[in-house]
Amino acid sequence: MTLVVEDVSVRIGGRDLVREISLEVAKGEVLGLAGPNGAGKSTLLRTFYRALRPTSGRVLLDGEDVWKMPAGWLARRLAAVLQETGGDFELTVYDVVAMGRTPHKRAFDGDNARDRAIIADALDRLDVADLAYAPFDRLSGGEKQRVLIARALAQRPATMVLDEPTNHLDLRHQLDALNLVRGLGVTAVIALHDLNMAAAFCDRLCVMDGGQVVALGTPAEVLTPALLADVYRVEGEVAAHPETGIPQVSLRTGGSRALS
């Protein structure tokens, strides 16, 4: 599914958190959303899955305004993985992942054989099958994050929105999670702080600062020493990996200082 953002602005408490953003994510494309803290990334993503209504502008999924469609319509097409868990669930891991099947059922329907197979596959692919009957609220932060990604996977969406999905994950599970999303073939928007991970797994990067888009293009086009200095206020170098050609960011540490 294509995801189109048309002149979206969000103003809260007299502050412009997002200002007139327009972009298009093609079917099957993985777009990385980057930028410093407070840039407006999470605020923009919330307008995609209807947690926050834009002050102006529209979000279109395959040409349909997400704010004009029934909630069930959107839930069958778009899954969101958020930074926060929304509190502790008095549910098992299996129950949480099974919630991903809810948009595809009628009220009071139980899990059928297909649902159970999809849930089992999601548990296995996120390496949490051995935790299936553990209480969700007793998991570590990284385990909870993997369960929430599994829930989104069980939803079988055509579009995924992920807000810092690698938070709390160790290096292996960071790679596993991003490889999984990349391999699904879905349209995806992923907010990431790690620019090297973003460069490795995203087709394009959208860099935000001050609620606006300041750079949009391939990782090679976007990641430059000038951008690091202007947006992140740090000194760094960008060089292509000798084997993959993927741009890699190296920050100047030690004797150098962040830019004032």
N, C-alpha and C positions, 0 to 999 in steps of 0.2 A: 504494500500500500504506500502511496505517496503521502507525505506529511508536508503541508504548506503553512507557513506562518506569514500572515499579512499585516504589517504595520501594527504589531502588538505592543501595547504600552500597559504598564501596571503602576498605578499611583496609590500609595497607602500612607495615611497620616501626613499628607502634604509632601511626601517624598516620592520622586520618580525612581522606582526600583528597576523598571525596564522601560526603555524609550524607543518606540517606533522600530521594532525589530521585524525584518522580513527575511525569510530564507525558505529554501525548499530542500527536502530530503527525498531522494528518488527511491523507488521501490527496490528493496534489497540493499540499500546503502547504509553504511555505518558512519554516523556523524559524531565526532567527538566534540564535546562542549567544554572549553577550558577557560581559565581566567582566575585572577586572585580571589581571595575571600571577599564576599560582598559585591562581587561583580554583577550579580543578578541571575546566575545560572539556575539555581534551584527555583527561584521565583518564576522564571520563564518556563521551566519544565512543569511546574504546577498548573500552568494554563493548559498544557497538553492533555492532562488526565483529569481536568475539571476540579481540581482542588482549589483553584483560584481563578476567578473570572477576570479576564482582561478589562482594563478601564476603557480601552479602545482597541480596535483591530479584531482579527479572526484567526482561529486555528482550524485548518481543514484537513480531514482525513479522507483521501480519495474523493476530494471535491465537496465533502459534506462538512458543514460547520459542527464541530463536536459539541458546542453548547446548545445546538438546536435539536440534537438527536436524543432518543431515550438512553438512559444510563446503561441499560442492558446491551443496546447496540454497540456502545463504545467498549464495554467490558469484554465483548466477544472478539474485539478487533485489536485492542491495545492493552498491554500489561505494563504496570509500573513497579519498579523496585526502588524503594526509598531509602534514605540514609537512616531514618529512625524506624523503630519497630512498632510505634504506636502503643507502647506499654506492654506488659506481660500478658500473654495469653494463657488461660487455663486449659490448654489443649496440648495434645501430643504433636510431635513433628508431623506424623502422618496426617492428622486432622488439619494442620495448617496448610500443608501442600495440597490436600484434597479441596481446600477452599478455592483453588484455581479452576476447578471444574464447575463451580456454581453458575457462572454465566451461561453455561451450555445446557442447563437443566430447567425443568419446571419446578415450581414450589413443591417442597416435600419429597422430591425424587431422591432416591438413594443412589449409591454408586453402582453402575453396572460393570460388566466385565471389561468393557473398553476403558471406562474411567479408571478402574483399578490398575489396568495395564499402563495407562499414561502416568498415573501417580507413581507407580513402581519405577518406571523409566526415569522420571524426574528425580526421584530420590537417589537412584543409582548414579545418574549423570553428574549430580552435585556432590557425590561421595558422602551422603548422609543416610543411606539405607540402614546402616547399623544403629542409627538413632531414631528409627521410625516411631518407636513407642516411648521415647523419652519425653518428659515434660518440656515444652518449648521454653518456658520461662527459666529453666535451669541451665540452658545452654550458654556457652561463651558467645561473645560478640561475633566472632568469625563464623561459628556454627549457625547462629541465628541468620546471619547474612546469606549463607549458602542455602538455608531452608527457604528464605524469602525469594531467592532466585529460582529455586525449584518450584515454588508456588506459581511464579510467573510462567515458567516453562510449561507446567501442567495446564495452564490457561490456553495454550496453543494459539497465541496471538499472531497476527501478521505484522504488528508493530510493537516495539518495546521501548520504554523510556526508563533509563537507569540513572539514578542520582548517586554518584560515588559508590558503585557496587563493589569495589575492591576494598572499601574501608574495613578494617579489622581482619582482613584475610592475610594469611602468610603468602609468601612468594609463589609457592606451587599452586595454591588455590586461586590466587589472582590470575595466573596464566590460564588455569583450567576454566575459570569463569568467563574470561574474555574470549578464549578460543571457542567456548561453547556458543556464546552469543554470535560470534563471527561466523561460525559454521552453520547456524540455523537458517541463514538466508533471509531473515526478516529485516524489515526497515527498523533501524535502531538509532536512538540518540542517547549517548552516554556521557554524563558529566564526569570528568576525571581531572584530578590534580597532577598525576604523574604524566608529564609530557612525553616521556619515552614510551610508556605503555600506550598512550594515546596515538603516538606516531606509528607504533607497531600494529595496532589493531583497527585503526579508523581509516576510512577512505578519504575523508576530509576533516579538517578541524575548523571549528568556529570559536574564536577567542573573543571573550567579552570583557569589558572594563567599564565601570561606571554605568552599568545598565544598557550599554550599547555594544554592537558588534564592531570590533576594531580590526579583525582580520578573518578572512574566510577563504579556504583553499585547501590544497593537498598539504600534508605535513611538510613536504619539502618547500612549498611556497610560503607557508605560514611561519615555520620555526626558524627564526633568524636571531642573531645577537642583538639586533636593533629592537625586535619585539621583546626579548627578555629584559632589555634595559628600560624600554618605554612602559611596558605593562606590569612586569613583575619587579622592576627596580633592582635587578641583579645583573652582574656581569657573567657572561657565559659564552661558550662556543658551541657551534652546531656542525657536526660532521657526519657524512654518510657511513653507515656500518660497512666494514670492508667486505662482508659476505652477502648481506641482504640488501644493502643500499638504503636502508631505512635511516632517516635522520635521527641522530642521537644527541641529546643535550648534555653538555658537561658544564657545571658551574665552577667558577673560579672561587676556591675557598682558601683557607690558610691565611696568607697575608693580605688578600684582597678584601674589600668591604662592599656590602650592598650599597647601591646608589642612593644618595640622599635626595 
